[in-house]
Amino acid sequence: MRIITIKRPTLRNTMLIAILLLVFLAYRENVVSVFSGKLKPIYSAEVTTNEVALTFDISWGENTPEPILNILREKGIKATFLLSSPWASKHEDLVKRMVADGHEIASHGNRHVDLNTLGPGEIEKEIMTAHEVLEQLTGQKISLLRPPNGAYDNKLISVSHKLGYKVIQWSVDSLDWKRPGPEAVISNVLNGIPKGHGAGPGDIILFHASDSAPDTIQALPVVIDRLKEKGYELVPVGKLLESATKTWPPESNLEPLEKDNTQPPSENQGPSEQMQPAAS
């Protein structure tokens, strides 16, 4: 009969296992997210302040951006404008005004296509094309991305993260692009969809400053005034994230990475997920 002996783990191996366990526990949310195939964009933030983020997507149009900028200046509000690079290139004067007025500029990509339908190399090209245009025009460090139509998957988030970008979505949708009328836009933000889930601390509000959303011009002053009456402070997304103790959902809590030149992952790490398309 053959006798099998089991060696006791050495002190070195025991210590190694203990270190790996501690690392796993320290970063368990990220580790679980990666291995379970779940990577998420940032929808909102957990904050101890009364800050709410105000965001505007723009990829086309001539008539809506300037009135919105006038309203924000009059109300003393700083917001985040997420710009597609072709629009920004054609409207340098408006982009420079956004910067001069103290607004944060973020990326809405280059072409208005669902980035999750592209390969990793194409995604990187789309992000970096917009990145170079927006940084040159604004002088700001561009590090926030809202993908066109809100379309994302693990591949997009992973490539974006590698390039130094945080992918952001929204937790309160004005649905202004549907042109439901100013009163409906106001209600969508203040009361929520469904009702009872209106804007509150840590939320990211989605508006459009494209010509697809003319109701925003009338709705915005009312939304700002009523949120102020509730004691909320309207801020850019970057400021909201600075105040955040963490972001929601947990799978969005990825540590920031410095840009590097390594090849992004070549495989889709999970199923495609997409928000309801928003006409930017």
VOPAGU-2260 file (C-alpha; in pm, 1 decimal, decimal comma):
REM VOPAGU-2260
SITE   aa  ch    i         X         Y         Z
SITE  MET   A    0       0,0       0,0       0,0
SITE  ARG   A    1     132,6     339,9    -100,5
SITE  ILE   A    2     134,0     599,0     174,3
SITE  ILE   A    3      72,7     956,9      64,8
SITE  THR   A    4     222,9    1223,2     285,7
SITE  ILE   A    5      96,4    1579,2     287,5
SITE  LYS   A    6     356,0    1843,6     352,8
SITE  ARG   A    7     271,9    2123,6     587,7
SITE  PRO   A    8     276,6    2466,3     423,4
SITE  THR   A    9     597,1    2651,6     485,0
SITE  LEU   A   10     600,9    2980,4     675,3
SITE  ARG   A   11     678,1    3157,8     349,7
SITE  ASN   A   12     376,2    3007,7     171,6
SITE  THR   A   13     152,3    3081,9     467,2
SITE  MET   A   14     258,9    3445,6     466,3
SITE  LEU   A   15     206,6    3467,2      89,0
SITE  ILE   A   16    -145,7    3329,6     120,0
SITE  ALA   A   17    -220,9    3574,6     401,0
SITE  ILE   A   18     -97,3    3869,8     192,5
SITE  LEU   A   19    -306,4    3763,7    -107,3
SITE  LEU   A   20    -611,0    3729,4     115,9
SITE  LEU   A   21    -559,6    4079,2     256,8
SITE  VAL   A   22    -523,8    4223,0     -93,6
SITE  PHE   A   23    -841,8    4046,6    -201,8
SITE  LEU   A   24   -1034,2    4179,6      96,6
SITE  ALA   A   25    -903,0    4533,1      47,0
SITE  TYR   A   26   -1011,2    4540,0    -316,4
SITE  ARG   A   27   -1290,4    4285,1    -304,7
SITE  GLU   A   28   -1541,1    4505,2    -490,8
SITE  ASN   A   29   -1311,0    4549,7    -787,1
SITE  VAL   A   30   -1190,3    4189,6    -780,7
SITE  VAL   A   31   -1544,4    4054,3    -771,0
SITE  SER   A   32   -1647,2    4294,4   -1046,5
SITE  VAL   A   33   -1371,4    4179,7   -1280,0
SITE  PHE   A   34   -1411,5    3808,6   -1224,7
SITE  SER   A   35   -1790,9    3816,4   -1231,3
SITE  GLY   A   36   -1785,2    4006,5   -1561,8
SITE  LYS   A   37   -1943,1    4318,9   -1417,2
SITE  LEU   A   38   -1786,8    4656,6   -1481,4
SITE  LYS   A   39   -2013,9    4958,5   -1450,6
SITE  PRO   A   40   -1999,7    5330,1   -1529,0
SITE  ILE   A   41   -2065,5    5584,9   -1256,3
SITE  TYR   A   42   -2434,7    5663,8   -1221,8
SITE  SER   A   43   -2421,0    5864,0    -897,9
SITE  ALA   A   44   -2208,6    5928,9    -591,1
SITE  GLU   A   45   -2246,0    5880,7    -219,6
SITE  VAL   A   46   -2180,1    6219,6     -61,4
SITE  THR   A   47   -2212,5    6386,2     276,7
SITE  THR   A   48   -2284,3    6720,0     107,2
SITE  ASN   A   49   -2593,7    6854,9     -69,9
SITE  GLU   A   50   -2419,3    6852,7    -408,2
SITE  VAL   A   51   -2599,7    6749,7    -727,0
SITE  ALA   A   52   -2419,0    6732,1   -1062,3
SITE  LEU   A   53   -2563,8    6911,5   -1363,9
SITE  THR   A   54   -2459,7    6778,8   -1707,1
SITE  PHE   A   55   -2532,6    6868,6   -2070,1
SITE  ASP   A   56   -2456,6    6653,2   -2374,5
SITE  ILE   A   57   -2388,0    6823,6   -2707,4
SITE  SER   A   58   -2313,8    6658,0   -3039,3
SITE  TRP   A   59   -2502,1    6881,7   -3281,2
SITE  GLY   A   60   -2698,1    7204,6   -3308,6
SITE  GLU   A   61   -2665,9    7580,8   -3323,6
SITE  ASN   A   62   -2952,4    7732,2   -3126,3
SITE  THR   A   63   -2967,9    7575,6   -2779,1
SITE  PRO   A   64   -2615,2    7598,6   -2629,5
SITE  GLU   A   65   -2586,9    7977,5   -2600,2
SITE  PRO   A   66   -2922,8    8034,8   -2423,1
SITE  ILE   A   67   -2830,6    7759,5   -2176,6
SITE  LEU   A   68   -2494,2    7923,0   -2111,6
SITE  ASN   A   69   -2674,4    8253,2   -2051,6
SITE  ILE   A   70   -2906,6    8089,6   -1797,7
SITE  LEU   A   71   -2619,1    7924,9   -1611,7
SITE  ARG   A   72   -2426,9    8253,2   -1598,8
SITE  GLU   A   73   -2731,9    8440,7   -1471,7
SITE  LYS   A   74   -2794,7    8176,8   -1201,9
SITE  GLY   A   75   -2427,4    8148,4   -1104,6
SITE  ILE   A   76   -2413,7    7774,1   -1181,0
SITE  LYS   A   77   -2115,5    7569,7   -1299,1
SITE  ALA   A   78   -2192,7    7250,6   -1489,6
SITE  THR   A   79   -2030,4    6977,6   -1696,8
SITE  PHE   A   80   -2061,2    6994,6   -2075,4
SITE  LEU   A   81   -1996,6    6665,2   -2251,7
SITE  LEU   A   82   -1893,6    6750,9   -2606,2
SITE  SER   A   83   -1840,7    6548,3   -2919,2
SITE  SER   A   84   -1515,5    6658,5   -3079,7
SITE  PRO   A   85   -1657,9    6740,8   -3428,4
SITE  TRP   A   86   -1912,1    6977,0   -3271,4
SITE  ALA   A   87   -1645,4    7132,7   -3051,1
SITE  SER   A   88   -1416,0    7189,8   -3349,7
SITE  LYS   A   89   -1692,3    7374,3   -3535,1
SITE  HIS   A   90   -1792,9    7585,9   -3234,6
SITE  GLU   A   91   -1466,0    7696,2   -3079,9
SITE  ASP   A   92   -1617,2    8024,5   -2964,0
SITE  LEU   A   93   -1885,0    7846,7   -2757,1
SITE  VAL   A   94   -1633,1    7600,2   -2615,4
SITE  LYS   A   95   -1404,3    7882,4   -2510,3
SITE  ARG   A   96   -1697,7    8059,2   -2348,0
SITE  MET   A   97   -1779,2    7744,2   -2150,9
SITE  VAL   A   98   -1425,0    7740,2   -2020,6
SITE  ALA   A   99   -1424,0    8114,7   -1948,7
SITE  ASP   A  100   -1750,3    8079,2   -1755,2
SITE  GLY   A  101   -1592,1    7811,2   -1534,1
SITE  HIS   A  102   -1767,5    7504,7   -1668,5
SITE  GLU   A  103   -1611,1    7160,2   -1679,5
SITE  ILE   A  104   -1558,6    7001,1   -2021,3
SITE  ALA   A  105   -1586,9    6624,5   -2063,3
SITE  SER   A  106   -1594,7    6393,7   -2363,5
SITE  HIS   A  107   -1897,2    6267,1   -2551,9
SITE  GLY   A  108   -1669,7    6087,3   -2794,2
SITE  ASN   A  109   -1580,9    6155,1   -3154,4
SITE  ARG   A  110   -1835,8    5997,6   -3387,2
SITE  HIS   A  111   -2182,8    5959,8   -3235,0
SITE  VAL   A  112   -2178,6    5579,3   -3253,1
SITE  ASP   A  113   -2232,8    5307,6   -2993,0
SITE  LEU   A  114   -1875,4    5251,3   -2878,3
SITE  ASN   A  115   -1957,6    4907,8   -2738,9
SITE  THR   A  116   -2004,9    4784,7   -3098,0
SITE  LEU   A  117   -1639,9    4861,2   -3181,9
SITE  GLY   A  118   -1321,4    4666,8   -3118,8
SITE  PRO   A  119   -1074,5    4778,5   -2848,1
SITE  GLY   A  120    -844,2    4948,7   -3097,8
SITE  GLU   A  121   -1131,7    5142,3   -3255,6
SITE  ILE   A  122   -1262,1    5244,5   -2912,4
SITE  GLU   A  123    -920,3    5378,7   -2818,2
SITE  LYS   A  124    -899,8    5572,4   -3145,2
SITE  GLU   A  125   -1245,2    5728,0   -3090,5
SITE  ILE   A  126   -1163,0    5830,2   -2732,4
SITE  MET   A  127    -818,7    5967,2   -2808,0
SITE  THR   A  128    -932,5    6157,6   -3120,0
SITE  ALA   A  129   -1185,7    6343,0   -2907,1
SITE  HIS   A  130    -935,7    6374,2   -2622,3
SITE  GLU   A  131    -676,6    6556,2   -2831,6
SITE  VAL   A  132    -932,2    6797,0   -2980,7
SITE  LEU   A  133   -1097,3    6882,5   -2649,5
SITE  GLU   A  134    -774,8    6929,3   -2454,4
SITE  GLN   A  135    -630,8    7153,1   -2726,3
SITE  LEU   A  136    -945,2    7368,5   -2739,5
SITE  THR   A  137   -1002,8    7396,1   -2365,4
SITE  GLY   A  138    -665,9    7367,5   -2194,7
SITE  GLN   A  139    -840,5    7140,8   -1942,9
SITE  LYS   A  140    -744,2    6785,8   -1852,3
SITE  ILE   A  141   -1023,0    6574,7   -2002,1
SITE  SER   A  142   -1083,4    6260,1   -1799,3
SITE  LEU   A  143   -1459,8    6199,3   -1796,9
SITE  LEU   A  144   -1643,1    6019,4   -2076,6
SITE  ARG   A  145   -2013,3    5972,6   -2137,1
SITE  PRO   A  146   -2039,7    5733,6   -2431,6
SITE  PRO   A  147   -2284,7    5825,0   -2709,4
SITE  ASN   A  148   -2634,8    5691,7   -2637,7
SITE  GLY   A  149   -2508,8    5570,5   -2299,2
SITE  ALA   A  150   -2397,5    5247,2   -2471,1
SITE  TYR   A  151   -2128,0    5055,9   -2283,4
SITE  ASP   A  152   -1991,1    4714,0   -2197,0
SITE  ASN   A  153   -1690,6    4579,7   -2005,0
SITE  LYS   A  154   -1466,7    4630,2   -2306,0
SITE  LEU   A  155   -1548,9    5001,8   -2328,9
SITE  ILE   A  156   -1503,7    5062,6   -1957,4
SITE  SER   A  157   -1178,3    4868,4   -1946,5
SITE  VAL   A  158   -1027,3    5055,6   -2244,4
SITE  SER   A  159   -1148,0    5391,0   -2106,4
SITE  HIS   A  160   -1001,5    5312,4   -1764,8
SITE  LYS   A  161    -667,5    5221,2   -1920,6
SITE  LEU   A  162    -665,7    5557,8   -2100,2
SITE  GLY   A  163    -725,5    5742,6   -1773,2
SITE  TYR   A  164   -1098,7    5801,0   -1819,7
SITE  LYS   A  165   -1391,3    5752,7   -1584,4
SITE  VAL   A  166   -1711,1    5654,7   -1764,6
SITE  ILE   A  167   -2014,8    5837,7   -1629,8
SITE  GLN   A  168   -2386,0    5794,3   -1688,4
SITE  TRP   A  169   -2674,1    5959,2   -1504,2
SITE  SER   A  170   -2916,9    5880,1   -1223,9
SITE  VAL   A  171   -3178,1    6145,8   -1313,1
SITE  ASP   A  172   -3294,1    6178,6   -1674,0
SITE  SER   A  173   -3476,9    6490,2   -1789,1
SITE  LEU   A  174   -3581,0    6315,6   -2113,8
SITE  ASP   A  175   -3560,7    6659,9   -2270,3
SITE  TRP   A  176   -3458,4    6510,2   -2605,3
SITE  LYS   A  177   -3807,8    6361,9   -2637,7
SITE  ARG   A  178   -3949,9    6717,3   -2644,6
SITE  PRO   A  179   -4224,3    6639,2   -2389,7
SITE  GLY   A  180   -4275,2    7007,1   -2303,5
SITE  PRO   A  181   -4103,0    7220,3   -2035,4
SITE  GLU   A  182   -4338,2    7114,4   -1753,3
SITE  ALA   A  183   -4267,9    6746,1   -1817,7
SITE  VAL   A  184   -3891,3    6810,6   -1821,2
SITE  ILE   A  185   -3918,9    6993,8   -1488,4
SITE  SER   A  186   -4121,7    6709,7   -1337,6
SITE  ASN   A  187   -3884,0    6442,7   -1467,8
SITE  VAL   A  188   -3596,0    6606,2   -1280,4
SITE  LEU   A  189   -3768,8    6721,2    -962,0
SITE  ASN   A  190   -4012,8    6431,3    -915,9
SITE  GLY   A  191   -3832,6    6154,8   -1098,9
SITE  ILE   A  192   -3934,8    5870,7   -1326,7
SITE  PRO   A  193   -4122,8    5705,7   -1165,6
SITE  LYS   A  194   -4241,2    5982,5    -936,4
SITE  GLY   A  195   -4082,8    5990,1    -594,5
SITE  HIS   A  196   -3727,8    5951,4    -722,9
SITE  GLY   A  197   -3637,1    6308,9    -807,9
SITE  ALA   A  198   -3292,6    6465,0    -791,6
SITE  GLY   A  199   -3112,1    6458,6    -457,5
SITE  PRO   A  200   -2758,4    6471,1    -316,8
SITE  GLY   A  201   -2510,2    6267,3    -517,8
SITE  ASP   A  202   -2725,9    6244,4    -829,0
SITE  ILE   A  203   -2604,8    6317,8   -1182,0
SITE  ILE   A  204   -2871,2    6496,1   -1387,8
SITE  LEU   A  205   -2881,4    6447,7   -1764,8
SITE  PHE   A  206   -2980,1    6737,1   -1989,7
SITE  HIS   A  207   -2899,8    6807,2   -2353,1
SITE  ALA   A  208   -2779,1    7134,7   -2498,0
SITE  SER   A  209   -2821,2    7013,0   -2854,0
SITE  ASP   A  210   -3100,9    7145,2   -3070,3
SITE  SER   A  211   -3282,4    6815,7   -3008,1
SITE  ALA   A  212   -3390,6    6956,0   -2669,9
SITE  PRO   A  213   -3549,3    7302,6   -2708,5
SITE  ASP   A  214   -3764,7    7252,2   -2394,7
SITE  THR   A  215   -3450,5    7268,2   -2179,7
SITE  ILE   A  216   -3422,5    7644,0   -2226,9
SITE  GLN   A  217   -3756,0    7702,3   -2052,3
SITE  ALA   A  218   -3726,8    7421,2   -1799,6
SITE  LEU   A  219   -3373,1    7484,1   -1675,6
SITE  PRO   A  220   -3429,8    7808,5   -1477,6
SITE  VAL   A  221   -3719,5    7648,1   -1287,2
SITE  VAL   A  222   -3519,1    7333,1   -1211,6
SITE  ILE   A  223   -3225,8    7537,1   -1082,4
SITE  ASP   A  224   -3442,4    7760,2    -863,4
SITE  ARG   A  225   -3637,3    7472,7    -709,9
SITE  LEU   A  226   -3329,3    7264,9    -637,6
SITE  LYS   A  227   -3169,6    7567,3    -473,5
SITE  GLU   A  228   -3483,6    7614,4    -263,0
SITE  LYS   A  229   -3433,6    7258,8    -136,2
SITE  GLY   A  230   -3081,5    7350,6     -27,3
SITE  TYR   A  231   -2901,3    7164,3    -304,2
SITE  GLU   A  232   -2580,0    7290,0    -463,1
SITE  LEU   A  233   -2550,1    7232,9    -838,0
SITE  VAL   A  234   -2192,6    7145,7    -936,7
SITE  PRO   A  235   -1989,8    6985,9   -1218,6
SITE  VAL   A  236   -1941,7    6608,8   -1209,0
SITE  GLY   A  237   -1572,9    6642,1   -1124,5
SITE  LYS   A  238   -1652,7    6838,7    -809,1
SITE  LEU   A  239   -1920,6    6587,6    -711,1
SITE  LEU   A  240   -1671,6    6302,3    -744,0
SITE  GLU   A  241   -1418,2    6490,4    -531,9
SITE  SER   A  242   -1678,2    6499,3    -253,6
SITE  ALA   A  243   -1779,7    6135,4    -298,4
SITE  THR   A  244   -1701,8    5871,2     -38,8
SITE  LYS   A  245   -1767,9    5616,6    -314,8
SITE  THR   A  246   -1959,7    5587,8    -638,7
SITE  TRP   A  247   -2263,7    5383,7    -731,8
SITE  PRO   A  248   -2296,5    5106,5    -830,0
SITE  PRO   A  249   -2011,5    4931,4    -645,2
SITE  GLU   A  250   -1878,3    4791,9    -974,7
SITE  SER   A  251   -1794,9    5149,6   -1078,6
SITE  ASN   A  252   -1541,8    5191,0    -797,2
SITE  LEU   A  253   -1230,3    5144,6   -1009,0
SITE  GLU   A  254    -907,1    5306,5    -897,6
SITE  PRO   A  255    -784,7    5572,4   -1144,8
SITE  LEU   A  256    -505,0    5467,1   -1378,4
SITE  GLU   A  257    -238,5    5675,8   -1544,7
SITE  LYS   A  258    -245,3    5667,1   -1923,2
SITE  ASP   A  259      -5,2    5420,5   -2074,3
SITE  ASN   A  260      78,5    5286,1   -2415,8
SITE  THR   A  261       4,9    4922,3   -2345,9
SITE  GLN   A  262    -237,6    4737,0   -2569,8
SITE  PRO   A  263    -594,6    4745,4   -2436,2
SITE  PRO   A  264    -773,1    4415,0   -2377,0
SITE  SER   A  265    -877,6    4234,7   -2691,9
SITE  GLU   A  266   -1181,6    4049,6   -2565,9
SITE  ASN   A  267   -1520,6    4162,6   -2450,3
SITE  GLN   A  268   -1530,8    4080,5   -2080,8
SITE  GLY   A  269   -1905,8    4070,4   -2049,0
SITE  PRO   A  270   -2242,5    4117,3   -2216,2
SITE  SER   A  271   -2324,6    4447,4   -2380,6
SITE  GLU   A  272   -2537,1    4679,8   -2170,5
SITE  GLN   A  273   -2701,6    4996,1   -2293,7
SITE  MET   A  274   -2909,6    5276,1   -2150,7
SITE  GLN   A  275   -3214,3    5405,1   -2333,8
SITE  PRO   A  276   -3065,7    5598,9   -2629,5
SITE  ALA   A  277   -3047,1    5972,0   -2568,4
SITE  ALA   A  278   -3041,6    6194,1   -2876,5
SITE  SER   A  279   -2745,6    6420,9   -2815,7
